[in-house]
Amino acid sequence: MHANFYSIITMNITRENIDNLNAVVKVAIAKEDYSDKVEKILTDYRKSANIPGFRKGHVPMTMVKKQYGKAVLVDEVNKLLQDALGKYLVEEKLDVLGNPLPKQQDDLDWDADQFTFEFELGLAPDFEVKLKGKKSITQYNIVADDKMIDDQVKHIQKQYGKLVNINAVENNSEVTGTFVNDDQDINNKATFSLEKIKGKSNSKLLVGAKVGDVITFTTKGLFNDEHDLETYLKVPHELVHGLNIDVQFTISEINNRVLADLDQELFDKLFGKGEVTSVTELKDKIRVDSEKQFLQQADQKLLNDVTEYLIDNTKFDLPASFLQKWLQTAGEEPMTSDQAKDEYEKSEKSMRYQLIEAKLIEKHNLQVQFEDLKSHTIEMIKSQMAQFGQMNPGEKELEDIAARILSNRDEVKRLSEQLMSQKLLNLYKTEANLKVKKITYDDFVKEFYS
């Protein structure tokens, strides 16, 4: 047991540590702490009170006290409590979780001259964070392989190619038509290429067909990706998997896409005049841009994996009972004890990581300075403008947009969190026990998202 003594005017504050994670603070408020303030407020009330039968400013003080005295007293005592408790926590350097919880006092006598209030505190645990563990964490280096680059080139050629109307469906055609099934309320016009169709038997039904022909398909095994049923037939996602019905498809248009030539005109259209001058340079540009995007996904994966490692390997106790009690009143809607217990179990991991993260930020002196935030914001603006073809915005334009963004408190909070996340990621890359694994994007997706 440990007791601490603290004094503000004549107000006494003592703390009893129940254990390393829980404490009770007692605040004793004497009449001298609040009487002058209460008297002044009641005097001001008397000057402005409008009570029938009395001239303004001439209401007897006894009547003012009777009508307003207790409410003013309660308000002032609560203000004193909050102020004193806040100062006490700061000056004692107590690292508390949640907020102090007032103990229930059913027998509080507001007619007394002195009051004593008790608050429960949940204290943050003392622990160490070790980033470099015995077991290594994989850091993925995602690369764009030749097949992916070739597919991207083909996609660009298709995107910038021309559609030529033809009479009958061919193997490389794009077909437009309407899928219908009255029982399932399907009636949807769609355009798709034959490469989306699964199996030779389905392709044979289309090849050679003409505008106006009606073809009956079975939805099961119709597309290579069954989620295309959601796209082309507008089937709800929950019905997509295993859907096995007949649909009638009426052809309304048939086109072949003539691929765009890989010439200087296309290169200039894609990247600006003279930036790319050959197919080799085009592929190099695609590779660099792709791997820049892959780096973001690899970084997010690393961030997630290190977070899980830290949570699993940094052992400490939390004041669970206190936090569950605090959760009952912390939100907009009060919770039952069972609801608070469920909520605590859901959020315990998050609470643990917040404490671990705070410890790392303090230990490694990670800070987000305003200049860092401004530079980060300007780079974000440049990136967004580049997506719309504005490659060289002026410095003043960037400064003005950044100033507008940084005048919004919510945006500042969001961008600060992004920056701190990046600083933590850089810390993990230098301090954690990592092993680099080279992997293609397709293999990365199969391994983690399939």
MONOR-V970784 format. One record per residue. RES is the residue in one small letter. OMEGA is omega in degrees with one decimal (* if undefined). NEAR is the number of other C-alpha atoms within 8 Angstrom. D_LAST is the distance of its C-alpha to the last C-alpha in Angstrom with 1 decimal. Layout:
res->{RES,RES}
omega->{OMEGA,OMEGA}
near->{NEAR,NEAR}
d_last->{D_LAST,D_LAST}
This chain:
res->{m,h,a,n,f,y,s,i,i,t,m,n,i,t,r,e,n,i,d,n,l,n,a,v,v,k,v,a,i,a,k,e,d,y,s,d,k,v,e,k,i,l,t,d,y,r,k,s,a,n,i,p,g,f,r,k,g,h,v,p,m,t,m,v,k,k,q,y,g,k,a,v,l,v,d,e,v,n,k,l,l,q,d,a,l,g,k,y,l,v,e,e,k,l,d,v,l,g,n,p,l,p,k,q,q,d,d,l,d,w,d,a,d,q,f,t,f,e,f,e,l,g,l,a,p,d,f,e,v,k,l,k,g,k,k,s,i,t,q,y,n,i,v,a,d,d,k,m,i,d,d,q,v,k,h,i,q,k,q,y,g,k,l,v,n,i,n,a,v,e,n,n,s,e,v,t,g,t,f,v,n,d,d,q,d,i,n,n,k,a,t,f,s,l,e,k,i,k,g,k,s,n,s,k,l,l,v,g,a,k,v,g,d,v,i,t,f,t,t,k,g,l,f,n,d,e,h,d,l,e,t,y,l,k,v,p,h,e,l,v,h,g,l,n,i,d,v,q,f,t,i,s,e,i,n,n,r,v,l,a,d,l,d,q,e,l,f,d,k,l,f,g,k,g,e,v,t,s,v,t,e,l,k,d,k,i,r,v,d,s,e,k,q,f,l,q,q,a,d,q,k,l,l,n,d,v,t,e,y,l,i,d,n,t,k,f,d,l,p,a,s,f,l,q,k,w,l,q,t,a,g,e,e,p,m,t,s,d,q,a,k,d,e,y,e,k,s,e,k,s,m,r,y,q,l,i,e,a,k,l,i,e,k,h,n,l,q,v,q,f,e,d,l,k,s,h,t,i,e,m,i,k,s,q,m,a,q,f,g,q,m,n,p,g,e,k,e,l,e,d,i,a,a,r,i,l,s,n,r,d,e,v,k,r,l,s,e,q,l,m,s,q,k,l,l,n,l,y,k,t,e,a,n,l,k,v,k,k,i,t,y,d,d,f,v,k,e,f,y,s}
omega->{-179.7,178.6,176.1,-178.4,-175.5,-175.8,170.9,-171.5,175.9,-177.8,-178.8,176.6,177.0,179.9,173.8,177.9,179.6,172.9,-176.5,-174.2,-176.1,177.9,174.0,177.3,177.1,179.0,177.6,-178.3,179.2,-177.6,-177.9,-178.0,-173.0,-169.3,-179.0,-179.4,179.3,-179.4,-179.6,-178.9,180.0,176.6,177.1,176.7,-177.3,-178.3,-174.5,-175.4,175.0,179.3,-178.3,178.3,-179.5,174.7,179.7,-179.6,-178.9,176.8,179.1,-179.2,179.0,179.4,178.4,179.3,-179.4,-175.1,-171.9,-169.0,-175.0,-179.5,179.2,178.9,-179.4,-178.6,-178.0,178.4,178.6,177.3,177.8,-179.9,-176.7,-178.3,-177.5,-179.1,178.9,179.8,-179.2,-178.9,-179.7,-174.4,177.2,179.6,179.1,177.9,-174.2,175.4,-176.9,177.7,174.4,-179.6,178.3,175.8,179.8,178.2,-177.4,-174.1,-178.9,-178.5,-177.8,176.2,178.8,179.2,-177.9,-178.2,174.0,-179.4,179.2,179.9,173.7,177.2,168.5,-174.9,177.8,-179.5,174.8,-177.3,176.5,176.6,176.7,-179.0,-174.7,179.1,179.0,-178.0,-177.2,177.3,-177.1,171.8,-173.6,172.3,-174.1,-177.1,175.7,-179.1,-175.1,-179.6,-179.9,178.8,179.2,177.7,179.3,177.7,178.9,178.4,178.3,179.5,177.9,-176.8,-177.2,178.1,-178.4,174.5,178.8,-178.7,178.8,-173.6,-175.3,-176.8,174.5,-174.8,-177.9,-175.7,166.6,-173.2,175.0,179.4,-176.7,175.2,-178.3,165.9,-173.7,-177.5,-178.7,178.8,178.2,175.5,-171.3,177.2,-175.7,174.5,-179.8,176.6,-177.9,179.0,176.7,-175.0,-177.8,172.2,-178.2,-177.1,177.7,179.2,-179.9,178.8,-177.7,-175.3,-178.8,-179.6,-176.9,177.6,-179.3,179.3,177.4,-177.4,177.0,177.6,167.0,-174.1,-179.1,-180.0,-179.2,-177.3,176.0,175.9,-175.1,175.5,175.8,174.5,178.2,-177.6,-170.0,179.4,-176.8,175.6,177.8,-174.9,-176.4,179.7,-173.0,-172.9,177.9,179.0,-175.2,179.4,175.0,174.3,175.5,-179.5,179.8,-175.9,178.7,-179.1,178.6,180.0,166.9,178.5,177.1,-176.1,175.8,176.5,176.6,-176.8,-176.3,179.1,178.7,-179.2,-179.3,179.9,-176.7,-167.3,-175.8,-171.8,173.0,-178.5,177.5,-174.6,-179.5,177.6,178.4,178.3,177.4,-179.1,177.5,179.7,178.5,-179.2,-178.8,-178.9,-179.1,-176.3,173.3,177.5,179.5,-179.3,178.5,179.6,178.2,178.7,179.3,177.2,179.0,178.8,178.9,-176.4,178.3,177.2,178.9,179.2,-177.7,179.3,-176.8,-170.9,175.6,-171.7,171.5,177.9,174.4,174.3,-170.0,-177.8,178.9,-176.9,176.8,178.1,179.4,-179.7,-179.1,-177.2,-172.9,-175.9,178.6,178.7,178.8,179.7,169.5,179.5,178.6,178.7,179.7,178.0,178.0,-179.2,179.0,-179.4,178.6,-171.8,-175.9,179.6,-179.5,177.8,-179.1,-178.4,178.1,178.1,178.8,-179.8,179.4,179.6,179.0,179.9,179.5,-176.3,-175.8,175.8,178.9,-178.3,174.2,178.0,-177.4,-179.4,175.7,-177.7,179.4,179.3,178.5,-179.6,-179.6,177.5,177.6,179.4,179.1,-178.6,-179.8,-179.9,180.0,179.2,179.8,173.2,178.7,-170.2,-175.8,178.5,-179.2,-178.1,-179.0,178.6,179.1,179.7,-178.0,179.8,179.4,179.7,179.2,-179.4,-174.9,173.4,179.5,-175.2,-179.2,178.8,178.5,179.4,-178.2,-178.0,177.3,178.2,176.5,-178.1,179.6,177.2,178.6,178.7,177.4,178.3,178.1,177.1,-180.0,-177.6,-178.1,-171.2,-176.4,178.2,-174.1,169.1,-176.1,177.3,178.1,-174.7,176.1,-178.3,-179.9,179.4,177.6,-179.8,179.8,-174.7,-170.3,-175.5,-179.0,*}
near->{6,7,8,8,8,8,8,7,5,9,11,12,12,11,12,11,11,10,7,7,11,13,13,12,12,12,13,11,12,11,8,7,10,12,8,8,8,12,8,8,9,14,9,8,9,13,10,8,9,7,8,4,4,8,8,10,8,8,13,7,9,6,8,13,10,8,7,9,11,10,7,11,10,9,8,11,10,8,8,9,9,8,8,9,9,8,8,9,10,8,7,6,6,8,7,9,9,7,8,8,8,8,8,4,5,4,4,6,5,7,4,6,7,8,9,8,9,10,11,13,14,15,13,10,9,5,7,5,9,7,9,7,8,5,5,8,10,9,10,10,10,13,10,11,8,6,6,8,12,9,8,9,9,9,8,9,12,12,6,8,11,9,8,8,8,8,7,10,14,8,8,9,12,12,14,12,12,13,14,11,11,7,5,5,7,12,10,10,10,10,9,9,10,11,7,9,11,11,8,6,6,11,12,7,8,9,10,7,9,10,11,7,8,8,9,8,10,10,12,9,9,12,11,8,6,12,9,9,12,12,8,11,13,9,10,7,8,5,8,12,8,6,8,7,7,9,11,12,12,12,14,10,9,16,12,12,12,9,10,11,7,8,7,9,6,10,16,12,8,6,8,9,8,7,8,12,9,8,7,6,9,11,11,8,8,10,10,8,8,9,11,8,8,11,10,8,8,12,9,8,8,12,9,8,9,10,9,8,8,13,12,7,6,11,7,7,5,7,11,7,6,11,12,12,10,11,12,13,10,7,7,5,5,8,10,7,9,7,9,13,9,8,9,12,7,7,8,8,8,7,8,9,11,8,8,12,8,8,9,11,11,8,6,6,7,10,6,9,6,6,6,8,12,10,8,9,10,11,8,8,11,11,8,8,11,9,7,6,6,8,7,4,9,6,6,6,8,12,9,8,9,12,8,8,9,10,7,8,7,6,9,11,8,8,10,10,8,8,11,11,8,8,9,10,11,8,9,10,8,6,8,11,11,9,8,8,8,8,10,10,11,6,8,11,9,8,7,6,6,5}
d_last->{54.7,55.1,57.1,57.3,60.0,59.7,62.3,62.2,65.8,66.8,63.2,62.1,58.5,57.7,54.4,53.9,50.8,49.8,47.4,45.1,42.8,45.2,48.5,51.1,53.0,56.4,57.9,61.7,63.1,66.9,69.0,69.8,66.2,66.0,69.5,70.5,67.3,67.7,71.3,70.6,68.0,70.4,73.2,71.1,70.3,74.1,74.8,72.5,72.5,73.7,75.3,77.8,81.4,80.9,81.2,78.1,78.2,80.8,78.7,79.8,77.3,77.5,76.1,73.3,72.4,72.5,70.2,67.8,68.4,65.8,63.0,63.9,64.2,60.8,59.2,60.9,60.2,56.4,56.5,58.3,55.8,52.7,54.5,55.8,52.6,50.6,53.2,53.3,49.6,49.7,52.9,51.9,48.5,46.7,42.9,42.2,39.0,39.0,42.6,45.9,46.3,49.9,51.3,52.8,56.5,58.1,61.7,61.6,65.1,65.1,68.9,69.0,69.6,66.9,63.3,60.7,57.0,54.2,50.6,47.8,45.6,42.2,42.3,39.5,39.0,40.2,37.6,36.5,33.2,32.4,29.7,30.2,29.0,29.4,25.7,24.1,21.1,18.8,19.4,17.0,18.9,16.5,18.5,18.7,19.4,22.0,19.8,18.1,21.6,23.0,20.5,21.4,25.1,24.7,23.1,26.1,28.5,27.3,27.3,30.9,32.0,34.3,33.9,36.6,37.6,38.0,39.5,37.0,33.2,32.2,29.1,28.2,29.5,28.2,29.3,30.3,31.2,31.0,28.9,31.0,30.8,33.6,32.6,29.2,30.8,28.8,30.8,28.8,29.6,26.8,26.6,24.0,24.2,24.3,21.3,19.2,20.9,19.4,21.9,25.5,27.2,25.8,26.6,30.1,30.8,30.4,32.0,35.7,35.5,37.6,38.0,38.9,37.4,35.5,32.6,31.2,27.5,25.5,22.3,20.4,18.9,20.5,17.8,15.0,12.7,14.1,13.7,16.5,18.7,18.5,19.6,22.2,23.6,23.1,21.9,20.8,17.1,18.1,19.6,17.0,15.2,17.7,20.4,23.1,26.2,28.4,28.7,31.5,30.8,33.9,33.9,35.6,34.9,33.8,33.2,32.4,31.1,33.2,31.4,33.1,35.1,33.9,37.2,38.7,38.9,35.0,34.6,37.1,35.4,32.1,33.3,37.0,40.1,40.2,37.1,35.4,37.8,35.9,32.6,32.2,32.6,30.2,27.4,28.4,28.2,24.7,23.6,25.3,24.1,20.4,20.5,22.3,19.5,17.0,19.4,18.9,15.2,16.1,19.0,17.2,14.9,18.2,19.9,17.5,17.8,21.6,22.0,20.5,22.6,25.7,25.4,25.0,27.8,30.3,32.3,34.7,35.9,36.0,38.8,36.6,39.5,40.8,37.4,36.9,40.4,39.9,36.7,39.0,40.9,38.7,37.0,38.5,38.6,40.0,37.9,39.1,38.9,36.1,34.1,34.7,33.6,30.2,29.9,30.8,28.2,25.5,26.9,28.1,25.3,25.8,29.6,29.3,27.3,29.8,32.6,31.0,30.3,33.9,35.2,33.4,34.7,38.2,38.2,37.1,39.0,36.1,37.5,36.7,39.9,40.8,41.0,37.5,36.4,38.4,37.1,33.4,34.3,36.0,33.1,30.8,33.4,33.8,30.1,30.1,33.3,32.0,29.3,32.3,34.3,36.6,36.4,39.6,40.4,43.7,44.0,45.9,43.4,40.6,42.8,43.7,40.1,39.2,42.2,41.3,37.7,39.1,41.8,39.1,38.6,35.1,34.0,35.7,33.9,30.4,31.2,32.7,29.6,27.6,30.2,30.4,26.6,27.1,30.1,28.3,25.5,28.3,29.9,26.8,26.6,30.2,30.8,27.7,27.1,24.4,23.2,21.9,19.1,18.8,15.5,14.7,12.6,10.4,9.9,9.5,6.6,5.0,6.6,6.1,3.8,0.0}
